[in-house]
Amino acid sequence: MTWKLSTDVEIIATFGLLLGLFTRFFSLALMILTVVAIAAVHWPSNWHTLTELWQAYAITEAGYGNFKLPLMYLLMLLTLLFSGSGRLSVDAWLKNVYPQSKQVHDENNRLSIFNDIIAVSNSGG
């Protein structure tokens, strides 16, 4: 089940990144999945020195770990995590359709309702 879940996350997140939909969320999900893949599959199982660990950084069939490509994926996903999607993305379109002022107003509304609930529960009513 875990392999199916990770495959599903990879497929859905890839399409999300291609469309620019929930870019930061999907890039974080793929980063977590990549770190797990490095630890489970790509990290060399028996290494005693940093030289042996460094051999796993090369992309070869020498039986080491070959974690150079996942590290490059992590760096690329890190830039998407910090920068977000661009102007030609679904995220940008959603930001234009639902302006920030409406979100701030809705959040202030939710906070005031939450504060009212706390005030009523503290007053014993």
N, C-alpha and C positions, 0 to 999 in steps of 0.2 A: 504494500500500500504506500509506503514512503517513496518508493521510486516513481510510482504513478503520480503521486502528489507533486513531487519535484518536477516531473516532466510536464504536468499540467501548468504549474507555476511558470516554468520556462516558456511554454508556448503562449500563455495568456499575457505574461509580462512583456514578451517580445513584441506581440502585436500592440500592446498598450504603448510601448516606447516608440514603435513605428508611427503610430497615430499621434503621439504626444498627449496621451490620456493618462492622467495620474502619474506623471513622469517621475516625480520624486519618490512616491510610494513604490512604484514598480522597480525603480533602480535600487532602492534599499532592499527590497525583497530579493532581487537577483544578486545583490552583494552578499546577503546572508547565505543564500544558496551556494554561491561560489566559494565562500569561506568553508562551508560544510563540505563541499566537494574537494577542496584542497586538503582538508584534514582527513577525509575518508578515503580518497582515491589517489590524489596527486602527491601528497606528502610522502617522502621516503620512509619506509617502515623501520629500517635499521641504518641509523647514521650516528656516528660517534664524534665527528669533528665538523667544523664549519665547512671544510673543503668538501666533504661528502655531501653536505647539505647544498652547497653551491653547485655540485654536479647535477642535482635535480632541477636546477634552474634552466638547464639547457634542454632544448627540444630534441631528444634523441630516443632511440629504442634501446638504450643501454640498461634498462631495467631500474632506473632511478625513479624519480617522481614526475618529472615533466610538468612543473607548476609554473612555467614562464607564461604560458597563454592565459591561465586563470588570473595571474597577477596583472596582466595587461587588461583583462576584462574588468578587474576591480578598479584600476585607475580610470578607465573610460566611464564606468558607472559612477565613480566618485565625482567626476566633473558634471555628470547629469544630476546627481544628487544636490550639488551645491548651486548649479546654475539654473536647473529646471528646464522646461521646454522653451522653444523659441516662439517667434511670432506666428509661424504657420503650423500651429498645433491645435488640438481640440481643447487643451487647457487654456490657451489664449482666447479661443473663441468663447469658451464658457465664462472666462473673466469679463469679456465684453458684454455677453448676454446678461450676466448677473453681476452688476457693478459692486464694488467693494463697499460703498456707502450702505447699500441694502443689507449686506452681510453684517456690517458693524451694528446697524440698527437692530437686526434680528438677534445678534448676540447680546446686545445690551438689554433687549427685551427678555431673553432667556435668563440673564443674570438677575434682573429685577424680579422675575417670577420666582427664581430659586431663592433669592433673599426674602421674599414674602413668605415662602414656605417655611424657611428656617425661623423667621420671626413668629409665625403662627405656632410652630412646634415648640418654640422656647417659651411662649406665653401660656402654654398649657391648653390652647384651644384647638 
